[in-house]
Amino acid sequence: MHVVGLLELGRTAIKELLPRDLLETFADVEDLMRDTGFAPSTPIAHGVRNFVTWYRNDFKV
């Protein structure tokens, strides 16, 4: 729900919550970081904001 809130950008998303078995998931990227030497450092709120800005500009929406 945190990411949905970031994407709303002042608007209210229509949410249809459905029953589910998995309430949370966390990716373990330790192997990827070790193998590639890359570690993500952009906070999710900043990355989402940048993505939405790019999308709106690129697709003129």
Secondary structure by P-SEA (a helix, b strand, c coil): caaaaaacccccccccccccccccccccaaaaaaaccccccccaaaaaaaaaaaaaaaacc
